């Protein structure tokens, strides 16, 4: 090794530097991850979630957050935003086997409740990871997935080598699972070293905690300041029995319409004045907004009636981004596991198909129609296939029979008015008049051709195309001769003017 001028060590030869290192170097095994310590001696890797570490618990600390009404509403909106999108299967290659594999996977998804399965697997967004067990079967020809069942995250853990483990009463430290049996993914972590991911629950814990305590103290406040306190007075020398009866009468005030007490006793209602400001509803709304921000990416109200994930202004854009990310998470993990396994078992050698959902935002047809009109006004017309595909309507060409425009008789068309000037002594005057007459005859012939084309046109658009196409086919040979004579006449007129000036 030799040391470079910037302090880095370089290999002594190019051949040495050209050899790639195949194995993983920054592995988390064998105590190489100093942030975890030595975990290879442990059957399961502990979670790196700081909240779980601080409370010495597992995912159970997030169960209260999961039962919150705002959390449920926002998560449901996010799940439906993806499961409501159409799914598509495309072949991994162009061979016949590749296409057969795609057809097979498409049949599998039609058999499975794939939308419901997608919603359940999206629970991993909250917990950090999700696990589903594939129930394999055979139909006599292929190995198929008879069902895929999503399991509770708390039942599973990860070994130091990254493999999934099942926690059971007989194996509380984890039971090794068979290969190609469980579809699992983790999400939310900042790196791949965190096998459990980091779910939205980590950020929802405190907003839900503060919201729950806010409601508790809010109810106490309503009870304290919303209803006066009953005060009972008894005379000196009252017996314990009389005091007890007075206390029972005070309790009865809370539920009975009337109470009975001796004349020697008194009951008063005390109204407690509230000091300071205790606006519990502001804290309640602030925590709900925080929950929406964590799950939906913005603080828009989940009660919006616009059919979006929150407020009307930016919700649609955020929804598209989140939905696209969720689609990549679910479909990518599904393709790398279930799709890949079924393809390998049934179509060995075929490229695995790709399952994905169309998450493109809905087309704004009004803006699209305005744009198409601008393009049409520029002289370009859309095809019938484009109209059908874009606007989802059946179209049929409209045949427009144009009303023939009256055309003047060719004799009435004049190329140029004859020159009649008795005071003009030019000898080319008669010649110029003859040129104008000959040109009139040629232009009249053109008018006949154009008029015939107008009369036979099917519609205005076709007529426009035909006129442009026939422009180069109009007879111009005779006109060329006439114009040549016209140029000669102009030259002679010029010479004549010069001779007149000399004289």
N, C-alpha and C positions, 0 to 999 in steps of 0.2 A: 504494500500500500504506500502511496505517496500523498503528501499533504499539499493541498492547493493553497493558493495565496489568500483565499477568503476563509481558510480555516477548516474546510471540509476535507475528508479523506476520500481519495479516489482510487479505484482499482489500478493495479500496475500494468494491466494490459487490456486491450479492447476486447479480446476473447473472453476475459473474465467478466467484464461488464455486460457482455451480450447474453449471458446465461440468465434466464429469468428464475426467480425464486417461486416455486410452485405452492408451497405450503403457507398457511396463515401464520404470520409472525406475532401480531398483537392479539393473540388468543386470550380468552379469559380463563383458560384451564391452567393447571399446574401452578397456581398462585401468581400468574403473570399480570393479573389485574390488581394493582395495589389499592384501588378504590373499594374492592370487595374483600380483600384478604384471601386467605387460602380456603377455598370452598370445595375443592375436589374431594375432601374427606366427608363432605355432607351429602346426603342422598338427594336433597333439593336445594336449589339456589334460592336464597331469600330475596324478597322484593326490595327494590331500591327506592320505593316510594317513601319520602321522608315522613309523611303523615302516618303511614302504617308503622314505620320504625318508631316514631315518637310515642305511639300508643300501644306498642307491642301487640298489635292485632293484625288481622288480615283484611280481606275485602269486606268483612262484615261491618266495618266502621262506616261504609258508604251506603248501607241499606236504608238509613233514614233519608239520605239525600235522594235515593232512587224513588222513595214513596212520596216526594213532594209533588204537588199538583202542577206547578209551573215546569218542573223538570220533565214530568211525564208528557205534558202538552208539547213542549219544544222538541223533545226527542221524537215524539210521534210524528210531528211535522217533518222533521229531517228524514226519518225512515221512509215515510210515504212519498217524499220528494224523489226518492230513488226507485222504490218498488213500483211506483206508478209508471215508470218509463218502460218502453218496449225493449225487449232483449233480442239480440241477433247472434247467430252462429255463422262464422265464416271459415272456410277451409284453410288449413295451414299451408297448403301447396296447391299445385295444379294437377297432380296425378289423380288417377281414378280412385286409388286407395285413400288419398287425402280427402277427396270429396265424399267418399263413402263414410269415412270417419266423422265428417261434419254432419252428414245426414243422421248418423247414429246418435250423436250427442244432442242433436235437435229433438229427436224422438224422446230421449231421456228427459230433457227439460220439459217437454210437453206432458210427460207422465208424472214428473215430480211437481209439487207445489212450489215452484221456484221463487215466486214473489213472496210468499209467506216465509220461505226459507231465508230469503234475503233480509227481510225485516228482522228476523230473530238473530241472524248473524251480525247485524248492525248493532246489537247490544254490546259488542266489543268496543264500540266508540266510548261507551260509558265506563266499562270496567278496565279497559286496556287491552284485553285479548278475548278471543272467542274460540270455542271448540265445538265441533260437530262430528258425530260418529256416522260413518257410511255403512249401511247394511247391504252387503253384496248378495246377489243371487244369480241364478242362471236361467235363461229362457230356452235352453236346449241348443242354442247356437252361440249366444254371446253371454259374457259376464255383464250384468246390469246392476244398477243401483236401485234396489226395491224401495229404499227410503233413506233419508238423511235426517238425523235427529240432532238438534242443537242441545248441548248440555250446559249445566251450570258451571261457571268459571271456577267457583270455589272448590270444585271436586278435583281440580287438576293443578299440577305444578310442573316445574321444569328442572331436569337434572343438569349438572354442570356441563355435560356435553351438548346441551340444547334440546335433548329429546323430551317428549311429553311423558308425564307420569300421572297415573290415576291414584287418588287417595281413597283408600277403603278402610273399613274397620280392621280387617286382617293385615292390611299393609298401609298404615297411617303415614309412613315415610315415602310412599310412592310405589306403585306397581308398574313394571315395565309393560309397554303396550306394543302390539304387533305393528309392523310396517304397513303402509298404505291402507290404513284403517280410519284415521282421524284427520279431518280437515280443520286446521287451526291457523290463526294469524294473530299477530300483536301489532298495536298501533299507538301513536302518541308519544313514544319515546324519542329522545333527541339522538339516539345512537342505537346500533345493533347489539350492544353489550347488555342492554336491559331486555331480558327475555320476556318479561311480563308487560312491557309497554308502560304507558302512563295514560290512563283514561281521563275522560272529562270529569269523572267523579272527584279527582284530585283538586280541580279548580272549583267544583261546585260545593265542596264540603263546607267552607266557611259562609258563603252566601245563604245556604240552606240553614246552617246552624244559627246565624244571626236572625234569620226570618222566623224560625220556630220560637226562639226566645222573645223576639219582638211581639209575636202573637200572644205568648203566655202573659207577658207584662201588660199588653194591651187589654186583655180580658180582665186582669186584676184592676186596671185603671177604670174600665167601664163599670165594674161592680162597685168600686169605691166611690167614684164621683158621679155615677149615673143614678144611684139610689141612696137616699138619706139613711143615716144610721139611727136606729131606735134607741132612745135613752129612757130607762125606767128608774123611778125614784120611789123608795119605800120609807115609811116613818121610822123614827127611832124606836127601838124595842120590838121591831118586827121579828117574827120567828123564822127559823130556817125554812119551814114549809111555805110561809108567805113569800119569802124571797124566791123560792123555787117556782112558785106559781107565777110570780112577776116575770121571771126569766122565760118561762114557757109562753107567756103572753107576748113577749118581745119577739120570740121566734115565730109565733103564729102570724105576726104582722107581715112577714115575708110572703105568706101564701093565703091567709084567710082575709076575707073582706071586713071582718070585725072581730074584736077581742073583748073580753070581760075582765075587769079588775075592780077591787074595792075602792071606795071613795078616798080612802086614806093614801092611795098610791097614785102616781102620775106617770104618764108616758109622753115623751117629746121626740120629735124627729129632728136630727141634726144634719144640716147640709154642710159638707166640707168644701171649703173654697180651694180651688186648684191654683197653685202658684207656679209660675214659670210656664214654659212651653214643652209639652210632651206629645209631639206629633208622630204617633206610631205609624200612621198610614204612609208618611213620607219614607220612613225606613223600609216599610213593607214593599212599597213600589220600587225603591232603589234596589232592594235585593232581587226582586223579580226581574228588573232590567239587567242586573248583573248575570243572572242565570241565563236569560235570553242571549246575552252577549257571548257567554261561554259556549253555548250550544249552537246558536244560529249565526254567530259572527257579527252581530249588531244588536242594538238595544231596542229595536222596533217591537211593538206590542204583538204578542202572539194571538191577540184577539182581533187582529185585522181581518176585515171582510173582503180583502182584495184577492184572496186566494194565494197569497205569497207567504214566504217565511218571515213575516213581520211587517214592518212599515212599508209604505208604498214607494218611497223614493229610491232607496238603494237595495231593498230586500231582494229584488229579482236577480240582480247581479251577484250578490253574495250567495244566493241560493244556487245559482248555476255553478259557481266555483266549488261550493261544498259538495253539491251533488256529484260533480265530476270527480272530485277526490274520493268520495265514498264509493263511487262506481269502480274506480281503479282499484281501490282496496279490496272490495268483495270479488270482482271479476278476476283480477290478477291472481289472488290466492286460490280461487276456484279453478282457474286454468292450470296453475302449476301443480295442483294436487289431483282433484277428482277427474278433470278432463284428461290430464296427462296419463293417469293410471288406466282409465277405461280405454284410451287409445292404444296404449302399450299392450294391454291384455288382448284386445280384440282385433287390432289392426297394426300388428307389429311392423315397424318400419315406416309407418305413416307419420306425417308431421301433425302434431296435435292441433285441433281446431281452436279457434279463439271465440270465447263468449264475451259479449260486451253489451252494454245498454246505451241507447241513443239518448244522450243527455243534452243535446243541443237545444238552446232556448227556442220556444215556439216563434214561428215567423210572424212578424207584424204585417198582415196582409194589406192593410191600408197604405203603409209606407212602401211596401213592395209594388202595389198597383200604381202609386204615384211615380215611382222610379221607372216602371215599365212604360208608362205614358210618355215620360220625357224621352226615353229611348225611341219610342215609336214616332214621336214628333221630329226626331233627328233623321228619320227616314228608314228605320229598321223595324221590322215586324217580328214578334215572337212566333215560334212554331206551335202547332196544336199540342204537341207532346209537352212542351214547356208549360203551357197554360193548364193542362190537365194535371201535371205533376205538382206544380206550385200551388194552385188554388183548389185542387181536389174537386174539380167539376168536369162534367162531360161537355165537350164543345163540338160544334158542327159549323162548318164554314157557311157564311151568309152570302148568297149570290145576289149582287146588286146589279140591276139592269140600268145603266145610265141613260138619261134622257138625251137624245141626240141634240147637239147644239146647232142651231141654224148656221149654215155656212154660206157666205156670199158666193155668188156665181164667180167662177174663175175670171170671167171677163171684167168683173168689177174690181179685181185686185190689180193694183198698179204698182209696179216696181219703182217707178219714178215718173213724175209728171213730165210730159213733153215740154221741151224748151221752145217757147214761141216768143221771139223778141225781134221785131222788124228792125229795131235800131242796131241790132248786133250784126256787124258785117262779117263775123267769123264764118269761114266756109265749112266748119265742122259741125255747125248747128244741126243741120239735117241728119248728119251721121249720128250725133248723140241721141236725137229723137228715135232713130231706128234701133239703137242699142236698148233704150228703155222699153220699147215695144217687144223686142225679143226676150228680154228678161221677164216681162209680165207673163209671157206664155209659159216659161219654165216654172215660175212660182205657182201658177195656176195648176200645173201638173202635180206639184208637191201637195197642194191643198186637197186635190182629189184623193191622193194616196192616204193622207192623214184622216180625211173624213171617212173613208172606208174602214180604216182601223178603229175609229171611234164607234162606228155603228156596230161592229162585230165584237167589241170588247165585252167580257163577262162581268167585270167589276172595275172600279176605279184603280185599285191597286195593280191589277193585271194590266190595265191600260197604261199606267205610268211606266211599268217595266217594259211594255212593248214599244212605247214611244222612244224610250232611251235606247232600246236595242236596235230600232230601225233607223236611228239617226244617221248611222254610217252607211246605210243601204240606199239612201235617196240618190237619184240620178244627178250627178254633178258634172258629167263630161261636157254637156252642151253649155252649162253655166260657165264652165272654165273658158270655153271659146268666147262666150259673150264678154266675160270680164277681161279677157286678153284684148279684145277689140276696144273695150272701154279704156284700158290703159293706153292703147295706141292713140285713141282719140284725145285723151288728156295730153299726151305728148305733142300731138299735132297742134292742139289749141295753144299750148305754151309756145311753140315755135312761131305760130301766127302772131301772137302778142308781141313777141320780140321784133319781128319784121315790121309791125306797125309802128313801134317806138322808133326804129331806125329811120323810117321814112319821115 
